[in-house]
Amino acid sequence: MIQANYPADSSFLSPILDSYDVVVIGGGPAGATVSALLAEQGHSVVVLERGTIPRFHVGESLIPETYWSLQRLGLIDKLKASSFPKKFSVQFVSDGWKESAPFYFDMHNSHESSQTWQVERADFDKMLLDNAVEKGAQVRMNAQVLEVLFEGERAPGVKVKLSDGSGNSESKVVNAKVVVDCSGTSAFLSNRLKLRSSDPHLRKGTIWTYWKGAYRDEGKDEGATLIMQTEGKKTWFWYIPLSDDVVSVGCTGEMSYMFPKGSTAESTYQRELECCPALEKRLENAEQCMEYYATKDYSYTSKEAAGDGWVLCGDAFGFIDPVYSSGVYLAMKGGEFVADAVHDALALGDTSAARLGAWKETYSAGVENFRKLVYAFYSPGFNFGSFLREYPQFKSNLVDILIGAVFKPEHDAMFEAMGEIIPPMEEAESA
Ligand SMILES: Cc1cc2nc3c(=O)[nH]c(=O)nc-3n(C[C@H](O)[C@H](O)[C@H](O)COP(=O)(O)OP(=O)(O)OC[C@H]3O[C@@H](n4cnc5c(N)ncnc54)[C@H](O)[C@@H]3O)c2cc1C
């Protein structure tokens, strides 16, 4: 069995100072991106990560537009030299076993950014944090932020519990000009300030595990993500090929259907596997090599993105749904937006909400494109094949969104064509 507990890297245990320009809560892709870019600009930065490093995390499939954040961080050569499988496409398999033609990203854009990777997050996230350290940020693991301190409206720092990994711990106040919350789905500040609201259309849950020796396509398709709907479309499975002949296979559906009374993760997963013959066939000769993991109710947003001296980033600001593998990309792209805003704020000596949250409108407009396509995916009447047969002119819009090119205004006509199947946004916002 693969162990999700990795040996901790003790180089991330060095003592921290009393004061920094920027304190970052959380060492995932958002925290690592923000801290690397700010340290590169000469700001003093500390990342406080409550877990150990490296650490296991769900979310292995990248999408092509992540390339540009990785390039800005100087990491493309490291990714190219890694053993992470290359991903050239995504393919949707409908409940009737019908496979849509794969969406090959390079048929849309011949630039090398069209090839991306399937990554073990422990290794990938550590690569990002090592890069932040190389650029001058300090990263401290076993550092749980207990409180963001407030003086009136302003956040002048945090209170953190530091453990040495051998059972000893101490609390410390760390002062900062800006606190960046990259705490992932814990959404530390958004929860405490009551800014978080769940998406009523996406009350989903997921159960996942890893398999060894499962069927792998060949050549260009070897590293493809498959999205396989079960018969009756109550749930869908992701199929993400990783290195060492391991495949990540996760099942997503309505929370109440995924976690009924008396069920276990295993019973639900096996029940749904039986409704997905195409997947059963792929797993015929495979062995499960990790325990089951489960998570739920992860689609939410935050009403505010920033306040005086604090700003949210990545999942700490919001997350949509795993179906298009957009999470790491948005965490890193968001990390770029936030780093640029914090740099401007520090340069101008203006750490107001308006300055720190200057990116919110542009970012949220991009996220809405993913959200609308997620709603379409879950609409009973929708499938990609029939939509494209009726509206072939929108193929490039669709692929744009699948690769992550969502920060463009010209997708409106496609969503108008999808029309009725997408619930109006106001319903989601007001719930
Ligand atoms: C079921 C599921 C499947 C997914 N699949 C994919 C996929 O295939 N591809 C993809 O791109 N995305 C996927 N995602 C989303 C992706 O995993 C996240 O969007 C991504 O990890 C967000 O990065 P982040 O840095 O914002 O948060 P995280 O990666 O979650 O990092 C947050 C960090 O903050 C730390 N932290 C939390 N609270 C504190 C505290 N109080 N003090 C200190 N540290 C703290 C945590 O320990 C954690 O390490 C999936 C998500 C789900 C739920």
The ligand as a MOL file (V3000), in Angstrom:
LIG
                    3D

  0  0  0     0  0            999 V3000
M  V30 BEGIN CTAB
M  V30 COUNTS 53 58 0 0 0
M  V30 BEGIN ATOM
M  V30 1 C -11.9220 15.8900 -4.7590 0
M  V30 2 C -10.9780 16.9140 -5.3320 0
M  V30 3 C -10.2360 16.6120 -6.4840 0
M  V30 4 C -9.3800 17.5780 -7.0250 0
M  V30 5 N -8.6880 17.2980 -8.1890 0
M  V30 6 C -7.9170 18.2560 -8.7440 0
M  V30 7 C -7.1800 18.0120 -9.9450 0
M  V30 8 O -7.1920 16.9180 -10.4960 0
M  V30 9 N -6.4280 19.0260 -10.4450 0
M  V30 10 C -6.3580 20.2490 -9.8420 0
M  V30 11 O -5.6820 21.1450 -10.3500 0
M  V30 12 N -7.0220 20.4890 -8.6950 0
M  V30 13 C -7.7790 19.5270 -8.1330 0
M  V30 14 N -8.4080 19.7840 -6.9510 0
M  V30 15 C -8.2340 21.0900 -6.3060 0
M  V30 16 C -6.8220 21.3130 -5.7660 0
M  V30 17 O -6.3910 20.2360 -4.9970 0
M  V30 18 C -6.8170 22.6090 -4.9690 0
M  V30 19 O -7.5340 23.5790 -5.6920 0
M  V30 20 C -5.3940 23.1270 -4.6920 0
M  V30 21 O -4.7030 22.2720 -3.8280 0
M  V30 22 C -5.4860 24.5270 -4.0910 0
M  V30 23 O -4.2360 24.9730 -3.6550 0
M  V30 24 P -4.1360 25.9050 -2.3730 0
M  V30 25 O -2.7030 26.2590 -2.2540 0
M  V30 26 O -5.1440 26.9690 -2.4570 0
M  V30 27 O -4.5860 24.9940 -1.1490 0
M  V30 28 P -3.9460 23.6570 -0.5780 0
M  V30 29 O -3.1700 22.9420 -1.6250 0
M  V30 30 O -5.0370 22.9000 0.0690 0
M  V30 31 O -2.9330 24.1550 0.5210 0
M  V30 32 C -3.3970 24.7620 1.6970 0
M  V30 33 C -2.3910 24.4930 2.7940 0
M  V30 34 O -2.7350 25.2900 3.9290 0
M  V30 35 C -2.4280 24.5560 5.0850 0
M  V30 36 N -3.2060 25.1370 6.2020 0
M  V30 37 C -4.5550 25.1090 6.3840 0
M  V30 38 N -4.8990 25.7590 7.5140 0
M  V30 39 C -3.7460 26.2000 8.0640 0
M  V30 40 C -3.4440 26.9280 9.2560 0
M  V30 41 N -4.4080 27.3200 10.1000 0
M  V30 42 N -2.1410 27.2260 9.5220 0
M  V30 43 C -1.1550 26.8360 8.6670 0
M  V30 44 N -1.3900 26.1210 7.5340 0
M  V30 45 C -2.6690 25.8190 7.2350 0
M  V30 46 C -2.8210 23.1330 4.7410 0
M  V30 47 O -2.1510 22.1850 5.5620 0
M  V30 48 C -2.3940 23.0530 3.2640 0
M  V30 49 O -1.1030 22.4720 3.1070 0
M  V30 50 C -9.2620 18.8320 -6.3990 0
M  V30 51 C -9.9940 19.1290 -5.2410 0
M  V30 52 C -10.8500 18.1880 -4.7130 0
M  V30 53 C -11.6450 18.5230 -3.4870 0
M  V30 END ATOM
M  V30 BEGIN BOND
M  V30 1 1 1 2
M  V30 2 1 2 3
M  V30 3 2 2 52
M  V30 4 2 3 4
M  V30 5 1 4 5
M  V30 6 1 4 50
M  V30 7 2 5 6
M  V30 8 1 6 7
M  V30 9 1 6 13
M  V30 10 2 7 8
M  V30 11 1 7 9
M  V30 12 1 9 10
M  V30 13 2 10 11
M  V30 14 1 10 12
M  V30 15 2 12 13
M  V30 16 1 13 14
M  V30 17 1 14 15
M  V30 18 1 14 50
M  V30 19 1 15 16
M  V30 20 1 16 17
M  V30 21 1 16 18
M  V30 22 1 18 19
M  V30 23 1 18 20
M  V30 24 1 20 21
M  V30 25 1 20 22
M  V30 26 1 22 23
M  V30 27 1 23 24
M  V30 28 2 24 25
M  V30 29 1 24 26
M  V30 30 1 24 27
M  V30 31 1 27 28
M  V30 32 2 28 29
M  V30 33 1 28 30
M  V30 34 1 28 31
M  V30 35 1 31 32
M  V30 36 1 32 33
M  V30 37 1 33 34
M  V30 38 1 33 48
M  V30 39 1 34 35
M  V30 40 1 35 36
M  V30 41 1 35 46
M  V30 42 1 36 37
M  V30 43 1 36 45
M  V30 44 2 37 38
M  V30 45 1 38 39
M  V30 46 1 39 40
M  V30 47 2 39 45
M  V30 48 1 40 41
M  V30 49 2 40 42
M  V30 50 1 42 43
M  V30 51 2 43 44
M  V30 52 1 44 45
M  V30 53 1 46 47
M  V30 54 1 46 48
M  V30 55 1 48 49
M  V30 56 2 50 51
M  V30 57 1 51 52
M  V30 58 1 52 53
M  V30 END BOND
M  V30 END CTAB
M  END
